[in-house]
C-alpha cells in the first residue's frame, strides 16, 4: 500500500538539510529500474540530471543510476517547516 510515507520523510529531510544544515544541493541517486525511488524524487520536485554509469556499487558490482538534484528555492521541501507544515521563507 502506498500512503506517502517516503515522500513525507524525504520532504522533511530535505527541508531540514536546507534550513538547518545550510546545504546548497542534495543529490538523490537511484538504480535506473527502481521506479518507486525515482517517483519519490520526481514528486519532491527534484530535477533529473542524468543516468550515470557505474554510479552505485552493490556487492562489488557497479550499476548505472539515475541522478536527481534538489537546490534551495526550487523544491517545495525547502519552504515547509519540519514540524507543522507552515510556509517559511529562506
C-alpha positions in Angstrom: 0.0 0.0 0.0 1.4 3.4 -0.9 0.5 6.0 1.6 3.0 8.8 1.0 5.4 8.0 3.9 8.5 8.1 1.7 7.7 11.4 0.1 6.8 12.9 3.5 10.1 11.7 5.1 12.1 12.9 2.1 10.4 16.3 2.2 11.2 16.7 5.9 14.8 15.6 5.5 15.4 18.0 2.6 13.8 20.9 4.4 16.0 20.2 7.4 19.1 19.9 5.2 18.5 23.3 3.5 17.3 25.3 6.6 19.2 23.8 9.5 22.4 22.5 7.8 22.7 25.1 5.1 23.2 22.7 2.3 23.1 24.1 -1.2 22.5 20.8 -3.0 21.0 17.4 -2.4 21.5 14.5 -4.8 19.1 11.7 -5.0 20.6 8.6 -6.6 18.5 5.5 -7.5 19.0 2.5 -9.6 17.7 3.1 -13.1 15.0 0.5 -12.8 13.9 1.5 -9.2 10.7 3.2 -10.3 9.4 3.8 -6.7 12.5 5.7 -5.6 12.6 7.7 -8.9 8.9 8.6 -8.4 9.7 9.9 -4.9 12.4 12.1 -6.3 10.1 13.4 -9.0 7.2 14.1 -6.6 9.7 16.1 -4.4 10.3 18.3 -7.4 13.9 17.1 -7.9 15.4 17.8 -11.3 16.5 14.7 -13.3 20.1 15.3 -14.3 21.4 12.1 -15.9 21.9 8.4 -15.9 25.4 7.9 -14.5 27.3 4.8 -15.5 28.8 2.8 -12.6 27.4 5.3 -10.1 26.3 2.7 -7.5 28.2 -0.4 -6.4 26.5 -3.3 -4.7 28.4 -6.4 -3.6 31.3 -5.2 -5.8 29.2 -4.9 -8.9 28.7 -1.4 -10.4 25.3 -0.3 -11.6 24.0 2.7 -13.6 21.9 5.1 -11.6 19.5 7.9 -12.2 20.8 11.2 -10.6 18.3 13.9 -9.4 19.1 17.1 -7.6 17.4 19.5 -5.2 18.6 23.0 -4.6 17.1 25.6 -2.3 14.3 27.6 -3.8 13.4 25.1 -6.5 11.5 22.5 -4.5 8.6 22.5 -2.0 10.8 20.8 0.6 12.7 23.9 1.4 9.7 26.1 2.4 8.0 23.7 4.8 8.6 23.8 8.5 9.6 20.3 9.6 7.0 20.0 12.4 3.9 21.9 11.4 3.9 22.3 7.6 3.7 26.1 7.8 5.4 28.0 5.0 8.7 29.7 5.7 10.9 31.8 3.6 14.6 31.2 3.2 
